[in-house]
Amino acid sequence: MSDRRKRLHDLLLALIKKESNFVLLEDDSTEFSNGYSADENRNFSKVIERNRKILKKYQSLIRTAVTLDALMDSENEENYKINK
């Protein structure tokens, strides 16, 4: 694993750890509706909306990790130029 990829991975894990209520998507589509009430089973638009919100949260965490990594790279390059 490259240094950058490892750093991104570590940043993402740290961000996930900071989340107080990190929600996971269902891992098996055959059991997709088990965690939902009978009303929600009949109204899958609620389920789809819930999963859309979860995916947006994942994307937000990843964008944050990538941004932090880019800022760290930028700071490292600036420090390298100054110390040269």
N, C-alpha and C positions, 0 to 999 in steps of 0.2 A: 504494500500500500504506500502510495506516495506521501510525502510529508504534508502536502496541502490537503490531500484527501483525509488523512488521519486527523489533521487539525480541524477540518470541517466536521468530521464525525464527532470529535471530542466536544466541539462547540455545540453541536446539535444535541448531544446527550446532556450537556450542562443545561441547555435551555429547557429540555424536556423535564429534567429533574426539578427545575424551578417552578414548573406548572403544578398548581395545586390540584387540578381536576383534569388530568390528561385522559382523554377518552380514546379508546381504540375501536376501529371498525371490526365488524364481525369477520371471523376468519373462514367460515364455511358457509357458502351460499345456501346449502340445503337446510341449515339451521338459521337462516337469515332473520326470520321473524320471531324466534324464541324469546328474545328479550323485550318484546313489545306487548302491550295490552291487546285485548281482543278488538278494541276500537281502532287501535293503530294498525292491526293486521288487516282490517278492512279498508283502511285509508293509508295506502302506501305513499301517498304524497308527503305525509309527515315523516315517514322513514327516509325518503329520498332527501327531503330538506335537512333532516338531522345529519345524514351522511355528507351532504354538501357542506354544511357548516364545519364538520370535523375535517374534511379535506382542505377547506380554506385555512383552518388553524394549522394543519400540517405544513401547508405551503408558506404560511406566515413564519413559522419556526425555521423553515429551510432558508427563506429569503433573509431572515435575521442572521442566521449563521453565516451565510455567504457574505453579507454586508460586513459583519464583524471581522471575518477573515480578510476581506479586501482592505479594511481599515488597518488591520494589523500589518498586512503587507506594505501598505503605504507608509505607515510609521517606521517600519523596519528599513525601507528604502531611504526615507528622509534621514534617519539616524545614520545610515551607512554613508550617505553623501556628506553629512556634517562632520563625521569623524574621519573622513578621508583627507 
